[in-house]
Amino acid sequence: MFRALFSVLSPSGARARLSIFIFHRVLAERDPLFPGEVTRAEFDAICGWLRGWCNVLPLGVAAKALKDGTLPSRAVAITFDDGYADNHDQAAPVLARHGLTATFFIASGFLDGGRMWNDTVIESVRRCGKASLDLRQATAAALDVLALGTNEGRRQAIDRILAATKYRPPAERARWVDAIAEAAEVTLPNDLMMTSAQVRSLHRSGMEIGAHTVSHPILRDLPIPAAEKEIRDGRQALQEIIAAPVRLFAYPNGKPSVDYSSQSVDLVRELGFDAAVSTERRAANATDDFLQLPRYTPWERTEMRFGLRMAHTLATT
Ligand SMILES: [Zn+2]
């Protein structure tokens, strides 16, 4: 049923639609703190549905075909942001089993033992052995005492800390996050992100590698030379790892005019990327700016609901 429906909603040629899906992590098993996060079993099911319904293409190939008016009907590209080790350990074997390729946008600065600031927050709260966490000192009283007695409490604590820190200036955010980790009195993991060898192995197995800056900043908030350095150096690091050109880019966080600006898009153009992706939630069409292609993921976990969400998104694009 969905195959026929998508042929109508996502035809080939000049009126084509491209559904670019965005994932971050694929977990080995359910995480009680993030029950909505995709598990390997769920990702396996999604890949099976997409293989049956759609034409799954590497993003670089799909974007070029969309531009040229030669995109097949029911076109889908699968992308991952940030560079989590589970992309290599969990997602890649599933993709390979289904004969699908995906594009992995990697923030180069966290490879080989690094950690994104939001994961420092999450892992501090997850591993904290206390019943409550007093964050008044760590956050200049922006946050109070957070209860950690239940999974629900820990989840709320994570949400509140992330909301309070996300759009702080990077230096202040880093100070707060370090202070939060110290207050939690935990040992933090250093294997959440991929190693360079894992990135190389993804590339060798036929996956696409895309740039995602070095340190995942909000590009809009950076002076232009600093934003350019983030984009250029992130690409350069990946090119050295895979010994091949990197032609695709994903804006960190990716919300147009909130997380990046028109100047960021100009930089990506001047640096010669073929295509770039945002996190505007819809399907792409041939009239879109190829340096700001939208992405979305149906969060529904049953075949029927997932298919209907995709159909709805295609119908309203
Ligand atoms: Zn990201």
Boltz pocket constraint, residues with backbone or C-beta under 6 A from the ligand:
constraints:
  - pocket:
      binder: B
      contacts: [[A, 81], [A, 82], [A, 212], [A, 216], [A, 251], [A, 252], [A, 253]]
      max_distance: 6.0
